[in-house]
């Protein structure tokens, strides 16, 4: 059995994955913002990193829930016989 998933599911699933990567990246490698962008917006006090962690966590959970709802709404396709 397969599901007929709309593009909305894939967008939500990808956004959940990307925000999850930012969440884990920021938790494991706190100076990535300074290295990648060449700026230090919080002068090494970590407030921007914790803001990114909090926002990424919320975004990941929201998009995961939306993707899960879309998965549950998708009709199940019956495998037909030829």
C-alpha positions in Angstrom: 0.0 0.0 0.0 1.2 3.4 -0.9 0.0 6.9 -0.1 -0.7 9.7 -2.6 1.2 12.5 -1.0 0.8 16.1 -2.1 3.7 18.4 -2.7 2.7 20.1 0.6 3.9 17.0 2.5 7.3 17.1 0.9 7.7 20.8 1.5 6.8 20.5 5.2 9.0 17.4 5.6 12.0 19.2 4.0 11.5 22.3 6.1 11.4 20.2 9.2 14.6 18.4 8.2 16.4 21.7 7.4 15.4 23.3 10.6 16.4 20.2 12.5 19.8 20.3 10.9 20.2 24.0 12.0 19.1 23.0 15.5 21.7 20.2 15.8 24.4 22.3 14.0 23.9 25.1 16.5 23.9 22.8 19.5 27.1 21.0 18.4 29.0 23.9 16.8 28.2 27.2 18.5 30.5 29.4 16.4 29.2 28.5 13.0 27.5 31.8 12.5 30.7 33.8 13.2 32.7 31.5 10.9 30.2 31.3 8.0 29.0 34.9 8.0 32.1 36.6 9.4 30.1 38.6 12.0 29.7 38.3 15.8 26.2 39.7 16.5 26.3 38.8 20.2 30.0 39.3 21.0 30.5 35.7 22.0 27.8 35.6 24.8 25.8 32.9 23.0 22.4 34.7 23.0 22.0 34.5 19.2 22.9 30.8 19.2 20.3 30.1 21.8 17.8 32.1 19.9 18.5 30.0 16.8 18.2 26.8 18.9 14.8 27.9 20.3 13.4 29.1 16.9 14.8 26.0 15.1 13.2 23.7 17.7 9.8 25.4 17.4 10.0 25.4 13.5 11.1 21.8 13.4 8.2 20.6 15.7 5.6 22.7 13.8 6.7 21.5 10.4 7.0 17.9 11.6 3.4 18.0 13.0 2.1 19.6 9.8 3.9 16.9 7.7 2.4 14.2 9.9 -1.1 15.6 9.6 -0.6 15.7 5.8 0.6 12.1 5.8 -2.5 11.0 7.8 -4.8 12.9 5.4 -3.2 11.4 2.3 -5.4 8.7 0.7 -4.0 5.2 0.7 -3.7 3.8 -2.8 -4.6 0.2 -3.3 -2.2 -1.8 -5.4 -4.2 -2.7 -8.5 -4.0 -5.9 -10.4 -3.1 -5.5 -14.1 
